[in-house]
Amino acid sequence: MRRRSTAANLPDQMERVVGKNQRSRICFLASLSALFWFLLFYFHFVVLGNGSVDDSGVKLPSSTNPVNNEFIDKFRVSEVRVDTETTMKGLVSKSRVDGVPEVRVGKELNKKDRVKESFQFMKALKTIENKSDPCGGKYIYVHDLPPKFNEDMLKECKSISLWTNMCTFTSNAGLGPPLENVEGVFSNTGWYATNQFAVDVIFNNRMKQYECLTKDSSIAAAVFVPFYAGLEISRYLWGYNISVRDAASLELVDWLAKRPEWSVMGGKDHFLVAGRITWDFRRLSEQDSDWGNKLLFLPAARNMSMLVVESSPWNANDFGIPYPTYFHPAKDADVFNWQDRMRKLDRPWLFSFAGAPRPDNPKSIRGQLIDQCKKSKVCKLLECDFGESKCHSPSSIMQMFQSSLFCLQPQGDSYTRRSAFDSMLAGCIPVFFHPGSAYTQYTWHLPKNYTKYSVFIPEDDIRKRNISIEERLMQISVVDVRIMREDVIGLIPGLIYADPRSRLETLKDAFDVAVQAIIKKVTKLRRDIVEGHTDDNFVEENSWKYELLDEGQREVGAHEWDPFFSKPKDGNADSGDSSAEAAKNSWKNEQRDKS
């Protein structure tokens, strides 16, 4: 009876055992699947998520930066969707080949995205994409410097120059005293006796009127440093040791380096203005007898961009901007009316020259230009030597330029001279004798095709071959002269500094052109960093050549102007006789003019 009973119950027992085993197998498979997915996600988020970025060459910022963490966290969220799908495709497809899961595709793609978003300037770059914001990609952040770096200098304006009362020339927002239009040479408004070294003050006051200022440095396209570098060095050029001359520059870079804005790009997005020639800031030695300070040779300053009225052809951290003229319009109509007036003037003189000989400089061709002008019946000469007062009269200078078709612009005490901009303001076609006087200097403000607005006669044509300037200019047809003059007149808005106390409506003045160029420079640098582009072949001694390249070009080679910019004699990218001596001569002539 028991055996039958056991045999009878066996199917039921087997059914219960089988059911139990099936449930155990399902639980086992489920656990195994869960473990697989756990390990997969653990590998993805912990191992890959914390992978290094050494192959990018960029170090991710620390977790203490809230702005960068926001970007990084945003992309980490997207990784859940993108990398899971990519990883599974890799597991299926790649394992069929060699059994090794291909999970690096998703890692590499997102790693590049994470690196891009990690840069502290990405928020500023993204403002360019906001088409509804008229200031997108144009914001400027201005450092709030201690007043000793700017405003205090204006309070102590009598100490700025040994021979000039700069208190007069720093008035009216840096424009100087108004000019009376007694002889009818100027317009009735907008004309001032502006000092040629007053750009520091003018530019800073124009910046206060800039329409896209911001107090949020994270969205700034560039950072402005309102340091009056030109006024500061002019106080200590004579009779002071190098410790005094360097003190403010060293203190400035120390102050900047401690600011959070500096750490974004190490100062490569910073710029400042100095209304003097670059040689005043490029002292070559630690000798008290050497000229100027060493601001532009300081490591921090090498990262910044310095706007000067004359830049070095062999250095990459300074850029030429126009000397200030006497005309500072308050509105567009003032400019248009002046341009129309310059078009209609009668110009009885073929060419003219205002200047003095340089007998102490054997390389100067000024003496020969003066001799040719004196012998010509179609040249107007305004000699500036022997205390000739008319040469220092804005009215006399502008009147001569307005009555001339061409204006001779040889090198001054250095490569450049203010007279070039005064002559173009008068609608006079400039004649240059050295490419460093304009063509390689003011590449932001003047067209690369210099033949459209000027005449170039190499110095050696005058010095060695005694070329007749009159004959050379007479070869230019009346039609071509008219076309060239119209091009010169068309350049006027971008060569003048508008009144800092107002704002032009549609025209871009020299300030606007310079700021736009700085923003373009910084934006390009940021994009190059993001994309990993480098200029490994960049040669700083050839800096002047890079400024002449067309858009998209990166390489330079032999150039027809190489003889004008022979390789410097020392490692600091400057030939001794063209820097300190030029700067000293400039100051000697200023002393002579005011004596």
C-alpha positions as CSV (number, residue, x, y, z in Angstrom):
1,M,0.0,0.0,0.0
2,R,2.8,2.4,0.8
3,R,4.6,1.5,-2.4
4,R,1.6,2.3,-4.5
5,S,1.0,5.4,-2.6
6,T,4.6,6.6,-3.2
7,A,4.5,5.7,-6.8
8,A,1.2,7.5,-7.2
9,N,2.5,10.7,-5.7
10,L,5.8,10.7,-7.7
11,P,4.6,12.8,-10.7
12,D,3.3,15.5,-8.3
13,Q,6.6,15.6,-6.5
14,M,8.6,15.8,-9.8
15,E,6.4,18.6,-11.0
16,R,7.1,20.6,-7.8
17,V,10.9,20.0,-8.1
18,V,11.0,21.0,-11.8
19,G,9.0,24.2,-11.0
20,K,11.4,25.0,-8.2
21,N,14.4,24.5,-10.5
22,Q,13.0,26.7,-13.2
23,R,12.4,29.5,-10.8
24,S,16.0,29.1,-9.5
25,R,17.4,29.3,-13.0
26,I,15.3,32.4,-13.8
27,C,16.5,34.1,-10.6
28,F,20.1,33.1,-11.5
29,L,19.9,34.5,-15.0
30,A,18.3,37.7,-13.7
31,S,21.0,38.1,-11.1
32,L,23.7,37.5,-13.7
33,S,22.1,40.0,-16.1
34,A,21.9,42.6,-13.3
35,L,25.5,41.9,-12.4
36,F,26.5,42.4,-16.0
37,W,24.8,45.7,-16.3
38,F,26.1,46.8,-12.9
39,L,29.7,46.1,-14.0
40,L,29.1,47.7,-17.4
41,F,27.8,50.9,-15.8
42,Y,30.5,50.8,-13.1
43,F,33.2,50.5,-15.8
44,H,31.6,53.3,-17.9
45,F,31.0,55.9,-15.2
46,V,33.8,55.2,-12.7
47,V,36.6,54.0,-15.0
48,L,35.9,55.9,-18.2
49,G,34.3,58.8,-16.4
50,N,37.5,59.5,-14.5
51,G,39.9,58.7,-17.4
52,S,42.7,61.1,-18.0
53,V,42.8,63.6,-20.8
54,D,46.5,63.5,-21.4
55,D,46.1,63.0,-25.1
56,S,44.3,66.3,-25.4
57,G,47.2,68.2,-23.8
58,V,44.7,70.1,-21.6
59,K,44.3,69.7,-17.9
60,L,40.7,69.9,-16.6
61,P,40.0,72.5,-14.0
62,S,39.5,71.6,-10.4
63,S,36.1,70.9,-8.9
64,T,36.2,74.1,-7.0
65,N,35.2,76.1,-10.1
66,P,31.4,76.3,-10.2
67,V,31.2,77.6,-13.8
68,N,33.3,74.7,-15.2
69,N,31.5,72.1,-13.1
70,E,28.2,73.2,-14.6
71,F,29.5,72.6,-18.1
72,I,31.2,69.3,-17.1
73,D,28.1,68.0,-15.3
74,K,25.9,68.8,-18.2
75,F,28.1,66.7,-20.5
76,R,28.3,63.9,-18.0
77,V,24.5,63.6,-18.1
78,S,24.6,63.3,-21.9
79,E,27.1,60.4,-21.6
80,V,24.4,58.1,-20.1
81,R,22.6,58.2,-23.4
82,V,25.4,58.4,-25.9
83,D,28.0,56.1,-24.4
84,T,25.6,53.3,-23.4
85,E,24.4,53.0,-27.0
86,T,27.9,53.3,-28.4
87,T,29.3,50.8,-26.0
88,M,26.6,48.2,-26.7
89,K,27.3,48.6,-30.5
90,G,30.9,48.1,-29.7
91,L,30.3,45.0,-27.7
92,V,28.3,43.4,-30.5
93,S,30.2,44.4,-33.5
94,K,33.8,44.5,-32.3
95,S,33.5,41.2,-30.3
96,R,32.6,39.4,-33.4
97,V,36.0,40.2,-34.8
98,D,38.5,39.7,-31.9
99,G,36.4,39.4,-28.8
100,V,37.5,42.7,-27.4
101,P,34.7,45.2,-26.7
102,E,35.1,48.5,-28.5
103,V,34.2,51.1,-25.9
104,R,36.7,53.8,-26.7
105,V,34.6,55.5,-29.4
106,G,32.2,57.0,-26.9
107,K,34.9,57.8,-24.5
108,E,37.0,59.7,-27.1
109,L,34.1,61.7,-28.5
110,N,32.8,62.8,-25.1
111,K,36.3,63.4,-23.7
112,K,36.8,66.0,-26.5
113,D,33.5,67.6,-25.6
114,R,34.3,67.6,-21.9
115,V,37.7,69.2,-22.6
116,K,36.1,71.9,-24.8
117,E,33.5,72.7,-22.2
118,S,36.1,72.8,-19.4
119,F,37.8,76.0,-20.7
120,Q,36.8,79.0,-18.5
121,F,36.3,81.1,-21.6
122,M,33.7,78.9,-23.2
123,K,30.8,80.9,-21.8
124,A,32.3,84.0,-23.5
125,L,32.6,82.1,-26.8
126,K,29.0,81.0,-26.6
127,T,27.7,84.6,-26.5
128,I,28.7,84.9,-30.1
129,E,26.0,82.3,-31.0
130,N,23.3,84.5,-29.3
131,K,22.0,86.4,-32.3
132,S,19.5,88.3,-30.2
133,D,22.2,89.9,-28.2
134,P,23.8,92.8,-30.1
135,C,26.8,92.6,-27.7
136,G,27.3,88.8,-28.1
137,G,31.0,88.2,-28.7
138,K,31.8,91.9,-28.1
139,Y,31.8,92.3,-24.3
140,I,34.7,94.0,-22.7
141,Y,35.6,93.7,-19.0
142,V,37.6,96.6,-17.5
143,H,39.8,96.0,-14.5
144,D,39.2,98.4,-11.6
145,L,42.8,99.3,-11.0
146,P,44.0,101.2,-8.0
147,P,44.0,105.0,-8.9
148,K,47.8,105.2,-8.7
149,F,47.9,103.4,-12.1
150,N,45.7,106.1,-13.8
151,E,43.7,108.8,-12.2
152,D,46.4,109.8,-9.7
153,M,48.7,110.6,-12.6
154,L,46.2,113.1,-13.9
155,K,46.1,114.8,-10.5
156,E,49.9,115.1,-10.7
157,C,49.9,116.1,-14.3
158,K,52.7,118.7,-13.9
159,S,55.1,115.9,-13.3
160,I,54.4,114.0,-16.5
161,S,56.8,115.9,-18.7
162,L,59.9,118.0,-18.0
163,W,59.2,120.4,-20.8
164,T,55.4,120.3,-21.5
165,N,52.6,121.2,-19.1
166,M,50.5,118.1,-19.6
167,C,47.8,119.5,-17.4
168,T,46.7,121.5,-20.4
169,F,46.8,118.5,-22.7
170,T,45.0,116.1,-20.4
171,S,42.0,118.4,-20.2
172,N,38.7,117.7,-22.1
173,A,39.0,113.9,-21.6
174,G,42.6,114.0,-23.0
175,L,41.8,116.0,-26.1
176,G,43.5,119.2,-24.8
177,P,42.3,122.8,-25.2
178,P,39.9,123.7,-28.1
179,L,41.4,125.2,-31.3
180,E,40.0,128.4,-32.6
181,N,39.2,128.4,-36.3
182,V,40.5,131.9,-37.0
183,E,41.9,131.1,-40.4
184,G,39.0,128.9,-41.4
185,V,41.3,125.8,-41.7
186,F,39.3,123.7,-39.3
187,S,35.6,123.0,-38.7
188,N,33.9,125.2,-36.2
189,T,33.7,122.3,-33.7
190,G,35.6,119.2,-32.8
191,W,39.1,120.5,-33.1
192,Y,41.6,120.4,-30.2
193,A,45.3,121.0,-29.6
194,T,45.8,117.3,-28.8
195,N,49.2,116.1,-27.7
196,Q,50.6,113.3,-29.8
197,F,51.3,111.2,-26.7
198,A,47.8,111.6,-25.1
199,V,46.3,108.3,-26.4
200,D,46.4,106.7,-23.0
201,V,43.8,109.1,-21.6
202,I,41.7,109.4,-24.8
203,F,41.4,105.6,-25.2
204,N,40.5,105.1,-21.6
205,N,37.8,107.7,-21.8
206,R,36.5,106.2,-25.0
207,M,36.3,102.9,-23.3
208,K,34.0,104.3,-20.7
209,Q,31.5,105.0,-23.6
210,Y,31.9,101.6,-25.1
211,E,28.4,100.1,-25.6
212,C,29.3,96.5,-24.6
213,L,31.0,96.9,-21.2
214,T,30.3,94.1,-18.7
215,K,31.0,93.5,-15.0
216,D,30.8,89.7,-15.7
217,S,34.3,88.8,-16.8
218,S,33.1,85.2,-17.7
219,I,31.3,86.6,-20.8
220,A,34.0,89.1,-21.8
221,A,35.6,88.8,-25.3
222,A,38.6,90.6,-23.9
223,V,39.8,92.3,-20.8
224,F,41.0,96.0,-20.7
225,V,43.7,97.2,-18.3
226,P,43.3,101.0,-17.9
227,F,46.9,101.6,-17.0
228,Y,48.4,104.9,-18.2
229,A,51.7,103.3,-19.3
230,G,52.8,106.1,-21.5
231,L,52.2,108.8,-18.9
232,E,53.8,106.8,-16.2
233,I,57.1,106.2,-18.0
234,S,57.3,109.7,-19.2
235,R,57.7,110.9,-15.6
236,Y,60.9,108.9,-15.0
237,L,62.8,108.8,-18.3
238,W,65.3,111.4,-17.3
239,G,67.3,111.3,-14.1
240,Y,65.9,108.2,-12.5
241,N,67.4,104.7,-12.0
242,I,65.9,101.6,-13.4
243,S,64.3,100.6,-10.1
244,V,62.1,103.7,-10.2
245,R,61.4,103.3,-13.9
246,D,60.3,99.7,-13.5
247,A,58.4,100.0,-10.2
248,A,54.9,100.7,-11.5
249,S,55.2,98.0,-14.2
250,L,56.2,95.3,-11.8
251,E,53.5,96.3,-9.4
252,L,50.9,96.2,-12.1
253,V,51.7,92.7,-13.3
254,D,51.8,91.5,-9.7
255,W,48.3,93.0,-9.1
256,L,47.0,91.4,-12.3
257,A,48.4,88.0,-11.7
258,K,46.5,87.8,-8.4
259,R,43.1,88.5,-10.1
260,P,40.8,85.6,-11.1
261,E,40.4,87.1,-14.6
262,W,44.1,86.6,-15.2
263,S,44.0,82.8,-14.6
264,V,41.4,82.3,-17.4
265,M,44.1,82.6,-20.2
266,G,47.2,83.7,-18.3
267,G,46.7,87.3,-19.5
268,K,46.4,86.4,-23.2
269,D,43.0,88.0,-23.3
270,H,44.2,91.2,-21.7
271,F,45.2,94.4,-23.5
272,L,46.4,97.9,-22.5
273,V,47.3,101.1,-24.3
274,A,50.4,103.3,-24.2
275,G,50.5,106.5,-26.2
276,R,54.2,106.2,-26.8
277,I,56.6,104.3,-29.1
278,T,57.4,100.7,-28.1
279,W,61.1,101.5,-27.5
280,D,60.2,103.4,-24.3
281,F,59.1,100.0,-22.8
282,R,61.9,97.7,-24.2
283,R,65.0,98.4,-22.1
284,L,67.6,96.0,-23.2
285,S,69.8,95.8,-20.0
286,E,69.8,96.5,-16.3
287,Q,72.1,99.5,-16.7
288,D,70.8,102.9,-15.5
289,S,72.2,104.4,-18.6
290,D,69.9,102.4,-20.8
291,W,66.7,103.8,-22.0
292,G,63.1,103.3,-20.7
293,N,61.6,100.5,-18.6
294,K,61.2,96.8,-19.3
295,L,57.4,96.5,-19.2
296,L,57.2,94.8,-22.6
297,F,59.9,92.3,-21.7
298,L,58.2,91.2,-18.5
299,P,56.9,87.6,-18.8
300,A,53.4,88.6,-17.9
301,A,53.4,91.5,-20.3
302,R,54.5,89.2,-23.1
303,N,51.1,87.5,-22.8
304,M,49.2,90.7,-23.0
305,S,48.6,92.9,-26.1
306,M,49.9,96.4,-25.8
307,L,48.6,99.1,-28.2
308,V,51.3,101.7,-29.0
309,V,51.7,104.4,-31.6
310,E,54.7,102.6,-32.9
311,S,55.2,98.8,-32.5
312,S,58.3,96.7,-32.9
313,P,58.6,94.7,-36.1
314,W,60.4,91.9,-34.2
315,N,58.0,91.3,-31.3
316,A,54.5,89.8,-31.1
317,N,53.1,91.5,-28.0
318,D,52.6,95.1,-29.3
319,F,50.4,96.5,-32.0
320,G,50.4,99.9,-33.8
321,I,47.4,102.3,-33.4
322,P,47.2,105.8,-35.0
323,Y,48.7,108.9,-33.4
324,P,45.9,111.2,-32.3
325,T,45.1,114.1,-34.8
326,Y,43.6,117.4,-33.9
327,F,40.1,116.4,-35.1
328,H,37.7,114.6,-32.6
329,P,34.2,114.7,-33.9
330,A,31.2,114.3,-31.7
331,K,28.8,113.0,-34.3
332,D,28.8,111.3,-37.7
333,A,27.7,114.5,-39.5
334,D,30.9,116.2,-38.4
335,V,33.0,113.5,-40.2
336,F,30.8,113.5,-43.4
337,N,31.0,117.3,-43.7
338,W,34.8,117.3,-43.3
339,Q,35.2,114.6,-45.9
340,D,33.1,116.5,-48.4
341,R,35.1,119.6,-47.7
342,M,38.4,117.7,-48.4
343,R,37.1,116.5,-51.7
344,K,36.3,119.9,-53.0
345,L,39.6,121.7,-52.1
346,D,41.9,123.2,-54.7
347,R,45.4,121.8,-54.2
348,P,48.0,123.9,-56.0
349,W,51.1,122.1,-54.7
350,L,52.2,118.8,-56.2
351,F,53.9,117.8,-52.9
352,S,54.9,119.2,-49.6
353,F,57.1,118.4,-46.6
354,A,57.0,119.6,-43.0
355,G,60.0,118.7,-40.9
356,A,63.6,119.3,-39.9
357,P,66.9,117.6,-41.1
358,R,68.6,115.1,-39.0
359,P,72.3,115.9,-39.5
360,D,73.3,113.6,-36.6
361,N,71.7,110.6,-38.3
362,P,73.7,109.5,-41.4
363,K,70.9,107.2,-42.4
364,S,68.3,110.0,-42.6
365,I,67.1,111.1,-46.0
366,R,65.4,114.2,-44.6
367,G,68.2,116.5,-45.8
368,Q,67.8,115.3,-49.4
369,L,64.0,115.7,-49.3
370,I,64.4,119.2,-48.1
371,D,66.9,120.0,-50.8
372,Q,64.7,118.5,-53.5
373,C,61.7,120.5,-52.2
374,K,63.6,123.7,-52.2
375,K,64.7,123.2,-55.8
376,S,61.2,122.3,-57.0
377,K,58.6,124.9,-58.1
378,V,55.7,122.6,-57.2
379,C,56.8,121.7,-53.6
380,K,55.7,123.5,-50.4
381,L,58.2,123.3,-47.6
382,L,57.6,124.0,-43.9
383,E,60.9,123.9,-42.2
384,C,60.7,123.0,-38.5
385,D,64.3,123.8,-37.5
386,F,65.7,127.0,-36.0
387,G,62.6,127.6,-33.9
388,E,60.2,127.9,-36.8
389,S,56.9,128.5,-35.0
390,K,54.7,127.7,-37.9
391,C,55.8,124.1,-37.8
392,H,54.2,123.7,-34.4
393,S,51.0,125.5,-35.4
394,P,48.2,123.0,-36.1
395,S,46.6,125.6,-38.4
396,S,49.8,126.1,-40.5
397,I,50.4,122.4,-40.8
398,M,46.8,121.5,-41.8
399,Q,46.7,124.4,-44.2
400,M,49.8,123.2,-46.1
401,F,48.5,119.6,-46.2
402,Q,45.1,120.7,-47.5
403,S,46.8,122.6,-50.4
404,S,48.9,119.6,-51.5
405,L,48.3,116.5,-53.6
406,F,51.1,114.5,-52.0
407,C,52.7,114.8,-48.6
408,L,56.2,113.4,-47.9
409,Q,56.4,111.2,-44.8
410,P,60.0,110.0,-44.2
411,Q,60.9,108.3,-40.9
412,G,60.7,110.6,-37.9
413,D,63.1,110.0,-35.0
414,S,61.9,106.5,-35.1
415,Y,59.9,104.7,-37.9
416,T,56.7,106.7,-37.5
417,R,55.5,110.2,-37.2
418,R,52.2,111.9,-36.3
419,S,52.4,114.0,-39.5
420,A,51.3,111.0,-41.6
421,F,47.9,111.0,-39.9
422,D,47.5,114.8,-40.0
423,S,48.2,114.7,-43.8
424,M,45.7,111.9,-44.5
425,L,43.1,113.8,-42.4
426,A,43.7,116.7,-44.8
427,G,43.0,114.4,-47.8
428,C,46.7,114.5,-48.8
429,I,48.2,111.3,-50.3
430,P,51.1,110.2,-48.1
431,V,54.5,109.3,-49.7
432,F,56.4,106.8,-47.5
433,F,60.0,105.8,-47.8
434,H,60.1,102.9,-45.3
435,P,57.5,100.2,-44.8
436,G,57.9,100.5,-41.1
437,S,56.4,104.0,-41.2
438,A,52.9,102.7,-41.9
439,Y,52.5,99.5,-43.9
440,T,53.8,97.1,-41.2
441,Q,52.6,99.3,-38.3
442,Y,48.9,100.1,-38.7
443,T,47.7,96.8,-40.3
444,W,44.4,97.1,-38.4
445,H,43.6,100.6,-39.7
446,L,45.2,100.7,-43.1
447,P,44.5,98.5,-46.2
448,K,47.1,95.8,-47.0
449,N,47.2,97.1,-50.5
450,Y,49.1,100.2,-49.8
451,T,49.2,101.3,-53.4
452,K,45.6,102.3,-53.2
453,Y,46.1,105.1,-50.8
454,S,49.9,106.0,-50.8
455,V,53.1,106.1,-52.8
456,F,56.1,104.1,-51.8
457,I,59.6,105.3,-52.7
458,P,62.4,103.2,-51.1
459,E,64.9,105.2,-49.1
460,D,67.8,103.9,-51.2
461,D,66.2,105.4,-54.3
462,I,66.7,108.8,-52.6
463,R,69.9,108.0,-50.7
464,K,71.9,106.2,-53.4
465,R,70.2,106.7,-56.7
466,N,69.0,110.3,-56.2
467,I,65.6,109.6,-57.7
468,S,63.6,112.8,-58.4
469,I,60.5,112.9,-56.3
470,E,58.9,115.4,-58.5
471,E,59.4,113.3,-61.6
472,R,58.2,110.2,-59.8
473,L,54.9,111.8,-58.7
474,M,54.3,113.5,-62.1
475,Q,54.1,110.0,-63.6
476,I,50.9,109.4,-61.7
477,S,47.9,110.3,-63.9
478,V,45.3,112.8,-62.8
479,V,42.6,110.1,-62.8
480,D,44.7,107.9,-60.5
481,V,45.5,110.8,-58.2
482,R,41.7,111.5,-57.8
483,I,41.0,107.8,-57.1
484,M,43.8,107.6,-54.5
485,R,42.7,110.8,-52.8
486,E,39.2,109.4,-52.5
487,D,40.6,106.3,-50.9
488,V,42.5,108.4,-48.4
489,I,39.5,110.5,-47.6
490,G,37.5,107.3,-47.1
491,L,40.0,106.1,-44.5
492,I,39.5,109.2,-42.3
493,P,36.9,107.8,-39.9
494,G,39.0,104.9,-38.9
495,L,42.1,107.0,-38.3
496,I,40.7,109.6,-35.9
497,Y,39.6,109.3,-32.3
498,A,36.1,110.6,-31.7
499,D,35.3,112.8,-28.8
500,P,35.3,110.5,-25.7
501,R,32.4,112.4,-24.2
502,S,30.0,111.4,-27.0
503,R,29.5,108.5,-29.4
504,L,29.4,108.3,-33.2
505,E,26.2,106.7,-34.5
506,T,27.3,104.5,-37.5
507,L,31.0,105.3,-38.1
508,K,33.8,103.3,-36.5
509,D,36.7,105.4,-35.3
510,A,40.3,104.4,-34.5
511,F,39.2,103.2,-31.1
512,D,36.4,101.0,-32.5
513,V,38.8,99.5,-35.1
514,A,41.4,98.7,-32.5
515,V,38.9,97.1,-30.0
516,Q,37.3,95.0,-32.8
517,A,40.8,93.8,-33.8
518,I,41.7,92.8,-30.3
519,I,38.4,90.9,-29.9
520,K,39.1,89.1,-33.2
521,K,42.6,88.2,-32.1
522,V,41.5,86.8,-28.7
523,T,38.5,85.0,-30.2
524,K,40.8,83.3,-32.8
525,L,43.2,82.3,-30.1
526,R,40.5,80.8,-27.9
527,R,39.1,78.8,-30.9
528,D,42.6,77.6,-31.7
529,I,43.0,76.4,-28.1
530,V,39.7,74.6,-28.2
531,E,40.5,72.9,-31.5
532,G,44.1,72.1,-30.5
533,H,45.6,74.3,-33.2
534,T,49.2,75.5,-32.6
535,D,51.6,77.7,-34.4
536,D,54.7,75.6,-33.9
537,N,56.5,77.3,-36.7
538,F,55.9,80.8,-35.5
539,V,59.1,82.9,-35.5
540,E,58.7,86.1,-33.4
541,E,61.5,87.9,-35.2
542,N,59.2,87.8,-38.3
543,S,56.3,89.3,-36.5
544,W,55.9,92.1,-39.0
545,K,55.4,89.5,-41.8
546,Y,52.6,87.7,-40.0
547,E,50.6,90.9,-39.8
548,L,50.7,91.1,-43.7
549,L,49.3,87.6,-44.2
550,D,45.9,87.1,-45.8
551,E,43.0,85.5,-43.8
552,G,43.7,81.8,-43.2
553,Q,47.5,82.0,-44.0
554,R,49.9,80.9,-41.3
555,E,53.3,80.5,-42.9
556,V,55.7,83.3,-43.9
557,G,58.7,83.2,-46.2
558,A,61.1,85.6,-47.9
559,H,59.7,89.1,-48.4
560,E,60.7,92.1,-50.6
561,W,60.9,94.2,-47.4
562,D,63.4,91.9,-45.7
563,P,66.3,94.4,-46.2
564,F,64.3,97.0,-44.3
565,F,64.0,94.7,-41.3
566,S,67.4,93.0,-41.1
567,K,67.8,90.5,-38.3
568,P,68.4,92.2,-34.9
569,K,71.9,92.2,-33.5
570,D,70.9,90.8,-30.1
571,G,68.6,88.2,-28.7
572,N,66.0,90.6,-27.4
573,A,64.7,91.3,-30.9
574,D,65.9,94.9,-31.2
575,S,68.8,96.6,-32.9
576,G,70.3,99.0,-30.4
577,D,70.6,102.0,-32.7
578,S,66.9,101.8,-33.7
579,S,65.3,101.7,-30.3
580,A,66.9,103.6,-27.4
581,E,68.5,106.1,-29.6
582,A,65.3,106.7,-31.5
583,A,63.4,107.2,-28.3
584,K,66.0,109.5,-26.9
585,N,66.0,111.6,-30.0
586,S,62.3,111.9,-29.9
587,W,62.5,113.3,-26.4
588,K,65.4,115.6,-27.3
589,N,63.3,117.1,-30.2
590,E,60.4,117.6,-27.8
591,Q,62.7,119.4,-25.5
592,R,63.9,121.6,-28.4
593,D,60.4,122.3,-29.5
594,K,59.3,123.5,-26.1
595,S,62.5,125.5,-25.3
